[in-house]
Amino acid sequence: MDICVIGSGYVGLVTGSCLADSGNNVTCLDIDTEKINLLKKGEVGIYEPGLSNIVKRNFEAKRLKFTTDYKKAIESSTIIFLAVSTPPNEDGSANLEYIKNAATELSNYITNYKIIVTKSTVPVGTTLMIKDLIKSKTNHEFDVASNPEFLKEGSAVNDFMFPDRIVVGVESVKAEKILKELYEPFIRREDRLVCVDIQSSEISKYASNAMLATRISFINEIANLCEKVGANIGSVRRIMSQDQRIGRHFIFPGLGYGGSCFPKDIKALINIAMNNSINLEICTAVDSVNNLQREKFFKKIKNHFQDLTDKRFAVWGLSFKPNTDDIREAPSIDIVNNLISNGALVNAHDPVASLKFKELFSENIEFFSDNYETLDGCDALIINTEWSEYRQPDFAKIKKLLKNPVIFDGRNLYDEQKLADLGFFYSNVGFHPSNVD
């Protein structure tokens, strides 16, 4: 099939390259000339395991093209995916400026039947709004559809190739048939394509992310309770996860959720509900608990040292989760900002996210390419992200390099009794701190 993907960011590039990998002719269209030129040179600009290889392979096979030319891209395509950014406004609502602009521009080049598909996460009613916008500008036949993405950063290529489900919201039999054919290579082992009305498709992404965010905030509240009453959140979590109705996913205590989806989608869902005179009390609480979780963690550091002036802290992990360089809404931003605001100095390490973090912080922070080098002479180690290389470190080396044997672990990577036996003060989430005798 001939496909155009408008927007060559995270979602658009993964979508375009994976569809090209199944044999389609895909044109990735973006108004950012610099980004398109870099993609033509094989520079993806996004850290996502497997993405660079799949882009390079399909570009060299001429199944994947990159352009800024709307006319050429739209006229040569039957299916057009809208995968542009929908960032949050100040009130939490989704900013639809980019998707409206894209729809307006593409409508100028509809010369035969097209399917315009919203891939971006958009509020209920957006796809039909786009339909009305395009209909006002062309007399040619077209359909609209909603096809939300359910990609996890760090495993997006695998998620696209082997999806849990593919959701398609349509209002015409013709569009449904074509989109089913498009996705058939990805559901051969099991039919996981769900066809619904457009409104249900649009809200399904928000609802799914809100449920996952709710689980994260819930387990963090239980972890905070465990700290107060002397319970062990690890034991509680294991007991909970053995209940098949609950399961083991997204019930790991820590610093809360971050990234480009959960924070944005929770706020957008709350805003959608408010605009329809509905108060989503649970979602509002989820958002509040997530923000408080970072404050609670920082207070542990502050309470331990009292005065942070001229204290130096080693920070491991800057991205919001491992296997990505995405720092959007990352807990590390709040933690580092609070440290520096209180007069502290920071030595920071992250396998891939340091360059992006440098764009936010340039004073009172040093970046290191080796995680052990960050420790030298520091008053404590703070862990924000559960990268694999942090999971089994050399604790003797850590203790030797640190000024004080103190670790604040926001991801519960280590065994608290082991750290206590090694002479560390170890504070994590959901346990009483293990102290040096």
C-alpha positions in Angstrom: 0.0 0.0 0.0 1.0 3.6 -0.5 1.1 5.4 2.9 2.0 8.8 4.2 2.8 9.5 7.8 2.7 13.2 8.7 5.0 13.8 11.6 8.4 12.1 11.9 8.7 12.2 15.7 8.6 9.2 18.0 5.2 7.8 17.0 5.4 8.7 13.3 8.9 7.3 12.7 8.1 4.0 14.4 4.8 3.7 12.6 6.3 4.6 9.2 9.4 2.4 9.4 7.5 -0.6 10.7 4.8 -0.4 8.0 7.6 -0.1 5.4 9.2 -3.2 6.9 6.0 -5.2 6.0 6.4 -4.2 2.4 4.5 -1.0 2.1 5.7 2.2 0.4 5.8 4.8 3.1 6.6 8.5 2.9 7.3 10.2 6.2 6.4 13.9 5.9 7.5 16.6 8.3 7.7 20.4 8.1 11.1 20.3 10.0 13.6 20.5 7.1 16.6 19.8 9.4 14.9 16.6 10.8 14.1 15.3 7.3 17.7 16.0 6.1 19.1 14.1 9.1 16.8 11.2 8.5 17.9 11.0 4.9 21.5 10.6 6.2 20.4 7.8 8.5 20.4 9.9 11.7 17.3 9.0 13.6 17.7 11.4 16.5 15.7 9.2 18.9 17.1 6.6 21.2 14.8 3.6 20.7 16.2 0.1 20.6 16.0 -1.4 17.0 14.6 1.8 15.4 17.8 3.0 13.7 18.3 -0.4 12.0 14.8 -0.7 10.7 14.8 2.9 9.4 18.2 2.3 7.6 17.1 -1.0 6.2 13.9 0.3 4.7 15.3 3.5 3.5 18.0 1.7 1.6 15.3 -0.6 0.1 13.5 2.5 -1.1 10.3 1.5 0.8 10.8 4.4 3.2 11.1 8.0 2.1 11.4 11.3 3.9 10.2 14.6 2.6 8.8 18.1 3.4 6.8 18.2 0.2 3.1 17.9 1.1 1.8 17.8 -2.5 4.0 14.9 -3.6 3.5 12.9 -0.4 -0.3 13.3 -0.2 -1.1 12.8 -3.9 0.9 9.5 -4.0 -0.7 8.0 -0.9 -4.0 6.2 -0.1 -3.7 6.1 3.7 -2.5 9.2 5.5 -1.6 8.9 9.2 -1.6 12.1 11.3 1.1 11.5 13.9 1.9 15.1 14.9 2.4 16.4 18.4 -0.5 17.2 20.6 1.2 18.8 23.6 -0.7 19.9 26.7 -2.0 23.5 27.1 -1.6 25.2 30.4 -5.0 23.9 31.5 -4.1 20.3 30.6 -6.1 20.1 27.5 -4.5 18.8 24.3 -3.2 21.4 21.9 -4.7 20.6 18.5 -3.0 23.3 16.5 -0.5 21.0 14.8 -3.1 18.4 13.8 -5.5 21.1 12.5 -2.7 22.6 10.4 -1.7 19.3 9.0 -5.3 18.4 8.1 -5.8 21.8 6.5 -2.6 21.5 4.4 -3.3 17.9 3.2 -6.8 18.8 2.1 -5.3 20.9 -0.7 -3.8 17.7 -2.3 -6.7 15.2 -2.2 -7.2 14.2 -5.8 -8.6 10.7 -5.3 -9.9 8.5 -2.4 -8.0 8.8 0.8 -8.2 7.5 4.4 -7.1 10.1 6.9 -6.2 8.3 10.2 -5.5 10.1 13.5 -2.6 8.3 15.1 -1.8 11.1 17.6 -3.5 10.9 20.9 -6.5 13.2 20.6 -9.6 14.1 22.6 -12.9 12.6 21.7 -14.4 14.3 18.7 -11.1 15.3 17.1 -11.3 12.8 14.2 -14.8 14.0 13.2 -13.7 17.6 13.6 -10.9 16.9 11.1 -13.4 15.2 8.8 -15.5 18.4 8.8 -12.4 20.6 8.3 -11.3 18.6 5.3 -14.8 18.3 3.9 -15.1 22.0 3.8 -12.1 22.2 1.5 -12.5 19.3 -0.9 -15.2 17.6 -2.9 -13.2 14.4 -3.4 -14.1 11.2 -1.6 -12.3 10.4 1.7 -12.8 8.6 5.0 -11.5 9.3 8.4 -10.4 6.8 11.0 -8.9 6.7 14.5 -6.0 4.3 15.2 -4.4 5.2 18.6 -0.8 4.0 19.3 0.0 1.8 22.3 3.8 2.0 22.1 6.0 1.8 25.1 9.2 3.8 24.9 12.1 1.4 25.1 10.2 -1.4 23.3 8.2 0.5 20.6 9.4 -1.5 17.6 8.5 -4.8 19.2 5.2 -3.4 20.4 4.3 -2.4 16.8 5.4 -5.7 15.3 3.8 -7.8 18.0 0.9 -5.8 19.3 -1.3 -6.6 22.3 -4.2 -5.1 20.3 -4.7 -2.9 17.3 -7.6 -0.5 17.7 -9.3 1.0 14.6 -12.2 3.4 14.9 -14.1 3.7 11.6 -17.5 4.8 10.2 -17.3 3.2 6.8 -17.0 -0.4 5.6 -14.5 0.6 2.9 -12.1 2.1 5.4 -12.4 -0.8 7.8 -11.6 -3.3 5.0 -8.5 -1.4 3.9 -7.1 -0.9 7.4 -7.7 -4.5 8.2 -5.6 -5.5 5.2 -2.9 -3.0 6.2 -2.5 -4.6 9.6 -3.0 -8.2 8.6 0.8 -9.0 8.7 0.9 -8.0 12.4 -1.9 -10.2 13.6 -1.3 -13.5 11.7 -0.6 -15.4 14.9 -3.7 -14.1 16.6 -6.4 -11.7 15.4 -6.0 -8.8 17.8 -7.6 -6.1 15.7 -10.5 -4.4 17.4 -12.8 -2.4 15.2 -15.1 0.1 17.0 -16.7 3.5 16.5 -14.4 6.5 16.3 -15.3 8.0 19.6 -14.6 4.7 21.5 -11.3 4.4 19.7 -10.2 7.9 20.7 -11.0 7.5 24.3 -9.5 4.0 24.6 -5.9 5.4 24.6 -6.7 7.9 27.4 -8.5 5.2 29.4 -5.7 2.7 29.1 -3.0 5.1 30.2 -5.2 6.4 33.0 -5.6 2.9 34.4 -1.9 2.2 34.3 -1.1 5.5 35.9 -3.7 4.7 38.6 -1.9 1.4 39.4 1.4 3.3 39.8 0.0 6.0 42.1 -1.9 3.4 44.1 1.1 1.2 44.8 3.1 4.3 45.8 0.4 5.3 48.3 0.6 1.8 49.8 4.4 2.0 49.8 4.2 5.3 51.8 1.8 3.6 54.3 4.2 0.6 54.6 7.0 3.0 55.6 4.9 4.4 58.4 3.7 1.1 59.9 6.9 -0.9 59.4 5.6 -3.2 56.7 7.6 -4.3 53.7 6.2 -3.1 50.4 8.1 -5.8 48.5 6.3 -8.5 50.5 2.9 -6.7 50.0 3.5 -6.3 46.3 4.3 -10.0 45.9 1.2 -11.0 47.7 -0.9 -8.6 45.6 0.6 -9.8 42.3 -0.3 -13.4 43.0 -4.0 -12.5 42.8 -4.9 -13.1 39.1 -7.4 -10.3 39.2 -4.5 -7.8 40.0 -1.4 -9.3 38.3 2.1 -8.1 38.5 2.3 -5.2 36.0 2.6 -1.6 37.0 2.6 -2.2 40.8 6.3 -1.4 41.4 6.7 1.5 43.9 9.0 4.3 43.0 9.2 7.9 42.1 6.0 7.8 40.0 5.3 8.0 36.3 6.8 10.4 33.8 7.4 10.5 30.1 5.3 11.9 27.2 2.1 9.9 27.7 0.9 9.3 31.2 1.2 12.8 32.6 -0.2 14.4 29.5 -3.0 11.9 29.0 -4.2 12.0 32.6 -4.5 15.8 32.5 -6.1 15.7 29.1 -8.7 13.1 30.2 -9.5 15.2 33.3 -10.0 18.2 31.0 -12.2 16.3 28.6 -14.4 15.2 31.5 -14.6 18.8 32.9 -15.7 20.0 29.4 -18.5 17.5 29.6 -19.4 18.4 33.2 -17.9 15.2 34.7 -15.5 15.2 37.6 -13.0 12.4 37.4 -12.1 12.2 41.1 -9.9 9.1 40.8 -7.8 10.5 37.9 -7.4 13.8 39.7 -6.1 12.0 42.8 -3.8 9.9 40.6 -2.2 13.1 39.2 -1.9 14.6 42.7 -0.3 11.5 44.2 2.2 11.3 41.4 3.4 14.9 42.0 3.6 14.3 45.8 5.7 11.2 45.4 8.7 13.1 44.1 8.3 15.7 46.9 8.2 12.9 49.5 11.4 11.3 48.2 13.3 14.6 48.2 12.2 15.3 51.8 13.9 12.1 52.8 17.2 13.5 51.4 16.6 16.9 53.0 15.7 15.4 56.4 18.7 13.2 56.4 21.2 16.0 55.8 19.2 19.0 57.1 21.3 21.5 55.3 22.2 20.7 51.6 24.4 23.7 51.0 27.6 22.7 49.2 26.7 19.0 49.6 27.5 17.1 46.4 25.2 14.3 45.2 25.8 11.6 42.6 22.7 11.0 40.5 22.2 7.8 38.5 19.5 8.0 35.9 18.0 11.0 34.2 15.5 9.5 31.7 12.0 8.9 32.9 12.5 5.1 32.4 15.3 2.9 31.1 16.0 2.2 27.4 15.0 5.7 26.3 16.6 9.2 26.2 13.2 10.8 26.9 13.3 13.1 29.9 9.9 14.6 29.5 8.2 14.8 33.0 11.1 12.7 34.4 11.3 12.5 38.2 15.0 13.3 37.9 14.1 16.9 36.8 12.3 17.6 40.1 14.9 15.8 42.2 17.9 17.7 40.6 16.0 21.0 40.6 15.3 20.6 44.3 18.9 19.7 45.1 20.3 22.7 43.2 17.6 25.1 44.6 18.7 24.0 48.1 22.4 24.8 47.4 23.6 21.3 46.5 25.9 20.3 43.7 25.2 17.4 41.4 27.3 14.8 39.6 25.0 13.1 37.0 25.1 10.0 34.9 22.7 8.4 32.4 23.6 6.0 29.6 21.8 8.1 26.9 19.9 11.0 28.3 22.7 13.4 29.5 22.7 15.5 26.3 19.0 16.3 26.6 19.4 17.0 30.4 22.1 19.5 29.7 19.6 21.6 27.8 17.7 22.0 31.1 20.5 22.3 33.6 23.9 23.9 33.1 24.9 25.3 36.5 25.9 23.4 39.6 25.8 20.1 37.7 28.5 18.0 36.1 27.9 15.1 33.7 30.0 12.0 33.6 30.2 9.2 31.0 31.0 6.6 33.7 28.6 6.1 36.5 31.3 5.3 39.1 33.1 8.5 38.3 30.1 10.4 39.5 30.6 9.0 43.0 34.0 10.4 43.9 33.8 12.6 47.0 30.0 12.8 47.0 27.9 12.8 50.1 25.3 10.4 48.8 24.1 8.4 45.7 20.6 9.0 44.4 19.0 6.6 41.9 16.2 7.9 39.7 16.1 5.4 36.8 16.4 1.6 36.9 18.9 1.2 34.1 20.2 -2.4 33.9 23.8 -1.3 34.6 22.8 0.1 38.0 21.2 -3.2 39.2 24.2 -5.1 40.4 27.0 -2.5 41.0 30.2 -3.0 43.0 29.1 -1.9 46.4 32.6 -2.0 47.8 33.7 0.4 45.1 30.7 2.7 45.8 31.4 2.8 49.5 35.1 3.6 48.8 34.3 6.5 46.4 31.5 8.1 48.4 32.3 10.5 51.2 29.5 8.9 53.2 28.0 5.4 52.6 24.5 6.7 51.8 22.1 5.7 49.1 18.7 7.0 48.3 17.1 4.6 45.9 13.9 5.8 44.1 13.5 2.5 42.2 14.0 -0.1 45.0 16.9 -1.8 43.1 18.7 -3.3 46.1 18.2 -5.5 49.1 17.9 -3.3 52.1 19.3 -5.9 54.5 22.4 -6.5 52.3 23.1 -2.8 52.2 22.7 -2.5 55.9 25.1 -5.4 56.4 27.6 -3.6 54.2 27.4 -0.5 56.3 25.2 1.7 54.1 22.5 4.0 55.1 19.9 2.9 52.5 16.6 4.6 52.0 14.2 3.5 49.3 10.4 3.5 48.7 8.1 1.5 51.0 10.7 0.4 53.6 12.1 1.7 56.8 15.7 3.1 56.1 18.4 0.6 56.9 21.0 2.4 59.0 24.6 1.9 59.9 24.9 0.6 63.5 
